């Protein structure tokens, strides 16, 4: 199912799809070769990260997320 979704996103030429592709590439943490906008594996990785984020946002309240962020900042530094 996820592969079909990525294929549909990759094939879509709309402005909205281009923005989604860029967003998913950023979430994937992958670097693209020069003049290569995206790869399907990078889109899949970004989609997985995005779906995980959506699940977390449904499972935790804003206050709980803020508390976890504050705890993480103690370990990672204030720039998180």
N, C-alpha and C positions, 0 to 999 in steps of 0.2 A: 504494500500500500504506500509506504513512504517513498519507494523508488518511483512509483507511478506519479506521485505528487511532485517529486523533484523533476521528473521528465517533463511534466506539464509546465512547471515554473520555468525550466530551461528553454522550452519551446516558445513561450509567450514573449512577444515583442513589444508589449505595452509599456508605458512609462511606469505604471505601478509595479509591474513585474520586474523592471530594471531596478527600481528602488528596493524591492524585496530581495533580489539577488545580491545587491550590494550589502544589505543588512545581514543576510545569511552568511556571506563570505566573511564579514567582520566577526560574526559570532563563531565561525568555524576556527578562527585563528590561523587559517592557512594563508600562505602568500601565493599570489598568482604570478606566472611568468609575464614578462613584458608583452603587452598587447593581447593578453589573455584575460578576458573579463571574468570568467568563472569556469569551474569544472563541476561536473555532476557530483563527484565525491565530496567536494568542498560544500556544495549546496546541501547535500545530505547531512554532513556533519553540522552545518549551521542550523538546519531544520531540527535536528536532534537536540541541540542546545536550546533552541527557541521553545520547542515543545516541553522540555524540562523546566524552563523558566516559567512557562504558563502553568504547569502543574504546581510548582512551588508557590506561585502567586495565588492559586486557588486554595492551597493547603494552609497558608500562613496569613495572618492579618498584617496590616501595614506596621502596627506597633511591634509585632514579633519580628518582622524583617528588620526594622530599625534597631531593635535590641541585638539581633544577630550581627548586624553591620557594625554596631559599636563594639561588640566583643571581637569581631574579626579585626577591627582597626587597632585594637590593643596588641594583636600579634603581628599584623602586617604593616603597621604604620598609619599615619593619619591621612594618607593620600588615597585611601580606598574609597 
